[in-house]
Amino acid sequence: MKKKLHILIGIIVLFSIGIVVAKITKRHSVTEPVPGSCTIFSASIGDKVLFGNNEDFYKPKTYLWTEPATDENYGCVYLGFKDYSHQGGINEEGLCFDANALPESKINTHSELKTPPVYQPPYENYMIWAPVLILRKAATVEEAIEIANKYQRKNWYPNSENISYQLNFADAKGDAVVISVDENGELAFTRKKKDENYLISTNYNKANPENALEYPCERYTIADEMLGAISSENELTVDYFKSILYAVHEEGIFNTTLYSNIFDLKNGIIYLYHWHQFDEVVVLKVDEELAKGKINVKIKDLFSQETVGSASREYIGSIVLLCLIIIIGTGSMIAAIQFIAKRKRKAVVPKYYE
């Protein structure tokens, strides 16, 4: 009996460890281009246009890289994960995007439309992901919408004819749109209203709120209240956008704000923050980064050792906490199994025969 119990305990422990390892080491696939949650918003008043984003996930390795301009493409600066997993970016014309994760929703691929182009070798087997293609080719939200409607939806990387994200675009003119799919599987374009100064997206579908990871969304409500309080161009500042990002940032084992960015779309400036630490900011100019040629740098390498060290300690602490949870959970399960086994033994009443 004890041998069987030890085998069962070993299986439970190994299974728990396996889940954690699989969760931490899991790589993104092209069928899951947007792995985590995000809070994204833009605002424009007068000559100011700002775009803010919190990148929420659990994998700590985040990157910044560039694609210099060519005769056919605009120069772009991207933010995201390893292996060129684009999560957001801005081009030299001031058009930018980021993405929110959603539950899976049907998308009609429209095979009658033009086939999307593919990446350059050695990635020629992959169609250019829709927002990357748009950032390379479009300067405005209007042009972004035109490109989105032009091609088959295969470069949205549907998995079994479903996608699990929406895209938020803004341009230097102050226009903004969230591109998602409606309840019928067609692309839907939720534009910034003419009587409003801002547009927000979190983890519910702007065109179909029932398609949601969280609805109503607390982060959306907070951002809406804070953006709604802006009444003049002087109040629309990078510092105020930073305060919104702080107010809606995430901290957790499997979902934390890995980096935050604010784009000044009129002036082509990137304000970058590491691991929900807003005391240190890295300021980058889009044209200067593109002038360096092709670069690919870990976001943490742009920051001071103090900021990086603080983030690392928090990450290690979350792993330790997770291990403790597993140990406590496993211990509780072992105790329960032993208690049940003991009760069963007591319940066995021996029979005596004369």
N, C-alpha and C positions, 0 to 999 in steps of 0.2 A: 504493500500500500504506500509506504514512504517513498519507494523508488518511483512509482507512478506520479506521486505528488511532486517530487523534485523535477521530473521530466516536464510536467505541466507548467511549473514555475519557470523553468528554463525557456520554454516556448513563449510564455507571456513576456518575459524580459527581452528576448531576442526580437520578438514581434514589435515591441514598443520602440526598441532602439532602431529597428529597420524603418519604421515609420518616420522617425526623426531624421535619420540619414537621408532617406528618399526625399523628404521635404526640403532639406537644406541643399542637397546636391542636384536637385532636379533642374534640368536645363530647359530654357524656353524653346519652343518649336515655332515654325512659321504658321502653324495652325492656332497658336496662342500668342499673337504678337503683343497683347496688352495683358500682362499677368496680374497686376495689382490694382488697388484703388487709387484715386487722385482727386484733388479739389482744384478746379481750373476756373479762372475768371479773367475777364478783360474789362476795361473801362476807358472811356474817352470823353474829354471835355475840352473844348477849345483846341489848343495846339498840343495837348498831351494825350498820349495813347499808351496805356500800360497793360501788360498781360502777366498773370501770376499763376504759378503751379506748385503744388506739393506732390512729389513722387513717393507714393506710399507702397511699400513692399517689404520683404524681409531679407533679400540677398544684398549684402553690403557692397559688392563690387560694381560701382557705377562709373561711367566714362563720359568724356566729352571728346568729340572728334569733328573733323571738318571735311567738306567736299568743295574744293575751290571751283570757281566758275569755269565753264567751258563755252565754246561757241553756241552750244545748244541748251545749257543749263545754267541757272543761277547758282551762285555760291551759297552753301548752306553750312550752318553749325548745328550739330545734333547733340542731344543728351540721352543717355540710356544705359543699357547693360552690355555685358561682354558679347563679343561676336556680332557687333553692329546691330544690336537689338534696339532700334530707334524707339524712343518713348515720346520725344518731343524735339522741337528744333525751330530755328529761325533762319530765314534767308536774307540775302543782301538787300532785298527790296522792302523788308519789314513785314513780310508775311510769316506767321508762325502757327504752330499747332502743338497740341498735346492730346492725350487720350485717356478716357475713363473705362475701366472694366465694367462689364454688365453680365447678367446671365445670358445664356445662349438664346438667340432669336433668329428666326428664319430670314434668309436673304435670297432674293431672286437674282440669279447670276446673269440673265439676259445674254444668252449666247449669240443673239443676232447683232449685238454691238461689236465694236472694234476690239480686237485682242490687245490687252495691255502689253507694253514693252517689257523686256527682261533686263536684269542687271548685266553689267560687263563681266567677262570671265574673271575669276573662276566660278561666278555665281549665275551663269547664263541659264541654268535650269530653273531659276526662280523669277517670277514676275515681280516687277518693282512694286513694293507695298504702296497702296493708294496715297497715303499722306506724304511719303517720300517723293513719289512722282509729282504730286501737286507742288511741293516745296521747290522742286527743281524747275518746274515749268511755269508757275503762277506768281504774280506779283500782288494780286488782290483777292479778296473773298469771292468776288464775282467770277474771276477766272478759276478759282478753286472749285466752285460749284460746276462750272462748265466742264472742267476736266473730269470731275467725279461722275458726271452724267454721260461722258463720252465713251467710256470703256466698259467692257464686261466686268462684272463684280468679282471675277476670279482673283484679282489682285487685292481684294479685301481678305483673302485667305480664309474663306468659309470652311468650317469643319463639318462635314455631313450637311452642307447647305445651311449652316448656321454660323453667325459671328457672335462675339461676346465683348463688344466694345462700341464706343462712339467717339467721334473726333471733334475737337473744339479748335476752330481757326479764328484768327484775328489779323487785321492788316493795319498798315500805317495810316490809312485814311480814317480809322475808327470803326470800320465795319467788322462784324463778327457773326459767326454761324456755328451751330453744332450740327454735325452730320451723323445721323443714326438711321435705323430702319424702323418703319412703322409696323403696325400689327399685320399688314398684308405682305411684308417682306420687301417693300420698296424703299429706296433711299428717301429720307426725309430731311429737310433743311430748316432748322429752327433759327431764324435770323434775329439779331438784336433789334428790338423795336425802336422805331424812330423817336418815340417819346421817352425812351430810357437811355441811360448812359452806360449800362453794363450788361454783360451776359455771363451766366454761371453754368457750370455743369459739374455734377458729382457722379454718383453711381446709380442713377436711375435714368432711363431713356427719356430724353426731352420730348420725343414725339409719341412715346408710348409708356407712360409712368408705371404701368403694371409690370413692365420688363425692368426689374430693379433688384439690386442687391440690398438697397435700403431706401424705403420711401414711407413716410416723409424722411428726409435726411437732415440730421442735426447740423452737419457741416455746411450744407447748402443754406439752411436757415440763418446760421451765424454770418456767413459771407454776404447773404442778401441784406441782412440788417445793417452790416457795416458799410457795404457799398452804397446802400440807399441813403446813408447819412452824408455822403459827399454831395455838396451843393455848389461847389465852385471849382474852377481850374486850380486854384491855389491849394485846395484840399486834396487834390489828386496827386499824391506824392509816392515815391518809392518807399519811404518810411511807413506810410499808412498801409500800403500794400503788404509790406513786411509784417505789420501788426495783424493783418487779416490771416496771412499764412501761418503765423504763430497761433492764432486763435483756433484754427481748424487743423493743426498738425496732429499726427498720430504717434502714439508710443505703445508698443506691444511686442510680444515675442514673434508673432507671425505677420505683423503689419505695423511698420513704423515709417515715419517720414525720412527717407534716405537722403534726399536733397530737395531744395526748393529753388525756384528760379523766378526772377522778374525780368521781363523784356521791356525795354523802352523802345517801342516800335518806330517812333519818329526819328530817333537818334541812333538806332542800331547798337544799343548797349545791353549787355547781359549782366544782371546782378545774381550771383550764385551763392547759395548757403549749403553747408554740409551737415547732414544728420540732425535736422531740426535744432541747429545751434545758430541763432540769429545775431550773436555778438560779433561774429566775423563775416565779412562779405568779400567775395572776389569779384572785381569789376572787369569785364572784358568788352572790348569793342569788336563788333562783328567783322568790320573791314580789316582790322589789324590781325585778327585770328586767321582770316582767309588768306591774307598776304603771306602767312608763314608756310603755306602749302598744306599738304595733307598731314594732319596731326591726330594723334589718338592718345589721350592722357587719362589716367585715373583721376576722378574728381577730387579724391582726398589728397592727391599730390599737389593740388593748387593751394592747399590750406596749411596753416601753421601746425607744428607738432602738438601744440596744446589742444587745438580743436580736434585734430585727428585722434590724439590719445584719449580724449574724453569720449569720442564716439566709439572707439575700440573697447574701452572699459564698459560702456553701456551694452555693447553687443555681446561681449563675453559674459557679462552679468545676466543677460537674457538667456544665453545658452545654459549657464549654471542653474538658473531658475527653472528652465525647462527640464533639465536632468533631475532636479529635486522633485519636481512634480511627477515625473515618471517613477522615481524611486518611491515616493510616498504612495502614489497610485498602485504601484506593484505590491508594495508592502501591505496596503489595505486589502488588496485582492487575495494575497497569500493568507492574511489573517482570516478573511471571510471563508476561504476554502478550508482552512484548518478547523475553523469553528463548525462549519457544516459537517466535515468529516467526523469530528468529535461527537456531535449530536447524533449522527447516524450510528456510531459505535454504541452509544448509550442506549439507543432505541432498540438494539438487538437484545431481546430477552431470552436467555437460555431455557431450554425445555428439559425438564427432569422426568425421568420415567422410573416407575417402581419396578 
